Amino acid sequence: MDIRRLQQEALAKALKPQKVTILLGARRVGKSVLLQNFLSAYKRPYLFLNGEDQTTHQLLIERSVKNYTRVLNGNDLLVIDEAQNIPDIGRKLKLMIDSFKGLKILVTGSSAFDMLNVSGEPLTGRSNNLILYPLYQGEIGKYENALQTKQNLEERLIYGSYPELWHLPSLEDKRNYLIGMVNSYLLKDILMLDGIRNASIVSSLLQMIAYQIGKEVSYNEIGNALGISKNTVEKYLNLLTKVFVLYKVSAYSNNLRKEISKSQRWYFIDNGIRNAITGDFNPLSLRRDDEKGMLWENYLFMERLKRNTYRNYFPRYYFWRTYDQQEIDLLEEYDKKLHAFEFKFSPKKLPKKPAAFSKAYKKAAFEVVTSTNYPDFIL
């Protein structure tokens, strides 16, 4: 059974004449299945091409209206899966969109680094992007009751939410799947990135980040440990966001004297990938409290990001901290309004709004998200 993805509806709405719709996401998050389900319900003729097939490359190699007239053969929808593999695809798509009235184009890609280059200058004003993440609890919840959701929470903190895990019968199968993901697809995408040549350094970098979720990252410290410059560390981390491995959150500040203002924290797009990188799939009962907190914070942030993205709600995300260690895990800013969230797995001994934050941002809402009330935060 395949779980119906929320972005399938968004995909149908996003397709417009004279526009390229780009469906982005990490490998194995379900883009091809989503595409198949969408096309099975599409009522008009369309042309489907596979960007990993050399025949497709040959079909599109001649960048001319005459050639593309022959290729399209009157179809008003062109679909290209893994389009980033096609040389000069951006200019080819631009020519088609500009030359064929009523044409809609839908392309998918695993690497945002490549695909965002595709949608850069050649397609300025001619494209829109949709992002597909690993399964969102709002999608899974339709296939399980509230008790099952509660029972499955720990498994999602440990093994994450990649769609194929849904079909695997044992925890050992899930562990092996995730380790295989990291060793093959993930590292393959990383090595395709411009300027990255050493997979072992990137692997070590990811391991260091995996133990610093919810903490500010020092590029100097990491660079010294890995034998690379702080600029290279920052470059690698930013590139890792382009292949949907990491997500960056910056510090929030209105330049108050005690506020941290130039730091970043990094989250993994999926808890299972984080744990595969560390090689640790131990249950929560065998983990230290600080590591439980990291897994909880990473899970909540990503589920909130999925929720907001799929609702077309795009606040700015920050954390907040002062030099005297008052802090808040997550701030969302939208229309100049602040919403503050603190993440605590246990509902016991709930923290209060930090005094410095309360004084500086009197109108900001504040909420503590625990294992008891978290559905209201992510759904």
C-alpha positions in Angstrom: 0.0 0.0 0.0 1.4 3.4 -1.0 0.6 6.4 1.2 -1.1 9.2 -0.7 1.2 12.2 -0.6 -0.2 15.7 0.1 2.0 17.2 -2.6 0.1 15.2 -5.3 -2.8 17.7 -5.0 -0.3 20.6 -5.0 1.3 19.2 -8.1 -2.0 19.3 -10.0 -2.5 22.9 -9.0 1.0 23.9 -9.8 0.9 22.9 -13.5 0.4 25.9 -15.6 0.8 26.6 -19.4 4.2 28.2 -20.2 5.6 27.1 -16.8 8.1 24.5 -15.7 7.1 22.8 -12.4 10.1 21.3 -10.6 9.5 18.6 -8.0 12.6 18.4 -5.8 13.5 16.1 -3.0 16.1 13.7 -1.7 16.6 10.3 -3.3 14.0 7.7 -2.3 11.5 10.1 -0.8 8.8 9.0 -3.2 9.0 11.4 -6.2 8.7 8.7 -8.8 5.7 7.1 -7.1 4.0 10.5 -6.6 4.6 11.1 -10.3 3.1 7.8 -11.3 0.0 8.3 -9.2 -0.4 11.8 -10.6 -0.1 10.7 -14.2 -2.5 7.7 -13.6 -5.2 10.3 -12.8 -4.2 12.7 -15.6 -7.0 12.7 -18.2 -5.0 14.1 -21.2 -2.2 12.7 -23.4 1.3 13.4 -22.2 4.9 12.6 -23.0 7.0 10.9 -20.3 10.8 10.9 -20.5 13.4 9.4 -18.2 16.4 11.7 -17.6 18.6 8.8 -16.8 18.0 7.1 -20.2 20.5 7.9 -22.9 17.7 7.7 -25.5 16.1 10.7 -23.8 19.4 12.6 -24.1 19.6 11.8 -27.8 16.0 12.9 -28.4 16.7 16.3 -26.8 20.3 16.9 -27.9 19.3 19.1 -30.9 18.1 22.3 -29.3 15.7 23.5 -32.0 12.0 24.2 -32.4 11.9 21.8 -35.3 13.3 18.9 -33.3 11.1 19.6 -30.2 8.0 19.8 -32.4 8.7 16.3 -33.5 9.5 15.1 -30.0 6.4 16.6 -28.3 4.1 15.4 -31.1 1.2 17.6 -30.1 1.3 16.7 -26.4 0.7 19.7 -24.1 2.3 18.1 -21.0 5.9 17.0 -21.0 7.2 15.1 -17.9 10.9 14.4 -17.3 11.9 12.3 -14.3 15.5 13.0 -13.0 15.8 15.8 -15.4 19.1 17.1 -13.9 20.9 14.3 -15.7 20.2 15.9 -19.1 23.0 18.2 -20.4 22.0 21.8 -20.8 18.4 21.0 -19.7 17.7 24.5 -18.5 18.1 26.1 -21.9 16.3 23.2 -23.6 13.3 23.7 -21.3 13.3 27.4 -21.9 13.1 27.0 -25.6 10.2 24.7 -25.3 8.2 26.8 -22.9 8.8 29.9 -25.0 8.0 28.2 -28.3 5.0 26.0 -27.7 1.8 27.8 -26.6 -0.1 25.9 -23.9 2.8 23.6 -23.1 3.2 22.5 -19.4 6.4 20.9 -18.2 6.9 18.8 -15.1 10.4 17.7 -14.1 11.8 16.0 -11.0 15.3 15.9 -9.6 17.1 14.5 -6.6 19.8 17.1 -6.3 18.6 20.6 -5.6 22.1 21.8 -6.4 21.7 20.7 -10.0 18.1 21.4 -10.4 18.3 24.9 -8.9 21.0 25.6 -11.5 18.5 24.4 -14.1 15.8 26.7 -12.8 18.2 29.6 -12.5 18.8 32.2 -15.2 17.5 30.1 -18.1 14.1 29.7 -16.5 13.8 33.0 -14.6 10.0 33.7 -14.3 9.2 30.5 -16.0 9.4 27.9 -13.2 8.0 27.1 -9.8 9.3 24.6 -7.3 7.6 22.0 -5.1 9.6 20.0 -2.4 8.8 16.5 -1.4 10.2 15.4 2.0 10.1 11.9 3.7 6.7 10.9 4.9 4.9 13.5 7.0 2.9 12.4 10.1 -0.1 14.2 8.5 0.1 11.7 5.6 0.8 8.6 7.8 -1.9 9.5 10.3 -4.6 8.6 7.7 -3.4 4.9 7.9 -3.1 4.5 11.7 -5.2 5.4 14.7 -4.1 7.7 17.6 -2.9 4.7 19.7 -0.8 3.4 16.8 0.7 6.9 16.3 1.7 7.0 19.9 3.2 3.5 19.8 5.1 4.3 16.6 6.6 7.6 17.8 9.8 6.1 19.2 10.4 4.1 16.0 10.1 7.3 13.9 12.6 9.0 16.2 15.1 6.2 15.6 14.3 5.0 12.0 12.8 8.1 10.5 10.2 8.4 7.8 11.4 7.3 4.4 8.5 5.8 2.5 10.1 2.3 1.8 10.4 1.7 5.6 6.6 1.5 5.7 6.8 -1.8 3.8 9.8 -3.4 5.7 8.7 -6.0 8.3 11.5 -5.8 10.8 13.7 -3.2 12.5 16.8 -5.0 11.2 15.5 -4.6 7.6 14.9 -0.9 8.3 18.4 -0.5 9.8 20.0 -2.2 6.8 17.9 -0.1 4.4 19.1 3.2 6.0 22.7 2.2 6.1 22.5 1.3 2.5 20.9 4.7 1.7 23.8 6.5 3.4 26.5 4.4 1.8 25.1 4.5 -1.7 22.6 7.1 -2.7 23.5 9.8 -0.2 27.3 9.7 -0.7 26.7 9.4 -4.5 24.7 12.7 -4.5 27.3 14.4 -2.3 30.2 13.4 -4.6 28.3 14.9 -7.5 28.4 18.3 -5.9 30.8 20.9 -7.3 34.0 21.2 -5.2 33.5 18.0 -3.1 36.1 15.3 -3.8 36.6 13.6 -0.5 33.7 11.5 0.7 35.5 10.5 3.9 35.8 14.2 5.0 32.1 14.7 4.3 31.2 11.6 6.2 33.2 12.8 9.2 31.6 16.2 8.9 28.2 14.7 9.0 29.0 12.6 12.0 30.2 15.7 13.9 27.0 17.6 13.0 24.9 14.5 14.1 26.1 15.1 17.6 25.5 18.8 17.6 21.8 19.0 16.8 20.3 21.9 18.7 23.7 23.4 19.3 25.6 26.1 17.5 28.2 24.8 15.2 31.8 26.2 15.2 33.3 26.1 11.7 36.7 26.7 13.2 36.5 23.7 15.6 35.2 21.4 12.9 37.8 22.6 10.4 40.6 22.1 12.8 39.4 18.5 13.5 39.0 17.7 9.9 42.1 19.5 8.6 40.1 21.9 6.3 39.4 25.6 6.5 36.4 27.1 8.2 35.3 28.4 4.8 35.4 24.9 3.4 33.3 23.6 6.3 30.7 26.2 5.7 30.7 25.6 2.0 30.2 21.8 2.5 27.4 22.3 5.0 25.6 24.7 2.6 26.0 22.3 -0.3 24.6 19.5 1.9 21.4 21.5 2.2 21.2 21.4 -1.6 20.9 17.6 -1.7 18.4 17.6 1.2 20.6 16.1 3.9 20.7 19.1 6.2 18.7 22.2 7.0 20.2 25.4 8.4 18.6 27.6 11.1 20.2 30.9 12.0 20.2 32.9 15.3 17.5 35.5 15.8 18.5 38.9 17.0 17.4 42.5 17.1 20.9 43.5 18.1 20.2 43.4 21.8 23.4 43.5 23.7 23.3 39.9 25.0 21.8 38.1 22.0 23.8 35.7 19.9 23.4 36.9 16.3 25.8 35.1 13.9 25.5 31.4 14.7 23.8 28.5 13.0 22.3 25.3 14.0 21.8 22.3 11.6 19.1 19.7 11.4 19.0 16.4 9.4 16.1 16.1 7.0 15.4 12.7 8.5 16.1 11.1 11.9 16.9 7.7 10.3 19.6 9.2 8.1 21.1 10.9 11.2 21.2 7.6 13.1 22.6 5.7 10.1 25.4 8.2 9.9 26.2 7.6 13.6 25.6 3.9 13.3 23.4 4.0 16.4 19.9 2.6 16.3 19.6 2.0 20.0 16.1 2.5 21.6 15.5 5.6 23.7 15.9 3.6 26.9 19.6 3.1 26.1 20.3 6.7 25.2 21.5 9.6 27.3 18.9 12.4 28.0 20.8 14.9 25.8 20.7 12.5 22.8 17.0 11.8 23.3 16.6 15.6 23.3 18.5 15.9 20.0 16.4 13.2 18.3 13.2 14.9 19.6 14.2 18.3 18.5 15.3 17.1 15.0 12.0 15.2 14.6 9.8 18.1 15.7 11.6 20.6 13.6 11.3 18.5 10.4 7.7 17.6 11.0 6.9 21.3 11.5 8.8 22.2 8.3 6.9 19.6 6.3 3.6 20.8 7.8 4.3 24.4 7.0 5.7 23.7 3.5 2.7 21.5 2.5 0.3 24.2 3.7 2.1 26.9 1.7 3.1 28.6 4.9 6.7 29.8 4.8 7.8 31.6 8.0 11.4 32.3 8.7 13.0 29.9 11.2 15.4 30.9 13.9 16.7 29.8 17.3 17.4 32.3 20.1 20.1 32.4 22.7 21.9 35.0 24.9 25.5 34.9 26.0 24.3 34.0 29.5 22.6 30.8 28.2 19.0 31.8 28.0 17.6 30.1 24.9 14.6 29.0 22.8 14.8 26.1 20.4 12.7 27.5 17.6 11.2 30.9 16.5 8.9 31.3 13.6 8.6 34.8 12.2 5.8 35.6 9.9 4.2 39.1 9.1 6.5 40.5 11.8 4.9 38.2 14.4 7.0 35.8 16.6 6.0 32.4 17.8 8.5 30.7 20.2 8.7 27.0 20.8 10.7 25.0 23.3 11.1 21.3 22.8 11.1 18.9 25.8 10.4 15.2 25.3 9.1 14.7 28.9 6.1 16.7 30.0 7.5 17.0 33.5 9.2 20.2 34.8 8.2 22.4 31.8 10.4 25.4 31.3 9.1 29.0 31.4 9.6 31.7 28.8 13.1 33.1 29.3 13.1 36.4 31.2 15.3 38.2 28.7 13.1 37.0 25.8 9.9 37.9 27.6 11.2 41.4 28.3 12.5 42.0 24.7 9.6 40.4 22.8 6.5 41.0 24.9 4.0 40.1 22.2 5.7 36.9 21.2 3.7 33.7 21.8 5.5 30.9 23.7 4.7 27.2 23.8 6.5 24.1 25.2 6.1 21.0 22.9 6.3 17.6 24.6 5.6 14.0 23.8 2.1 14.7 25.1 1.0 17.7 23.1 3.2 17.4 20.0 0.4 16.4 17.6 -1.0 20.0 17.8 2.4 21.3 16.8 3.0 19.1 13.8 -0.5 18.5 12.4 
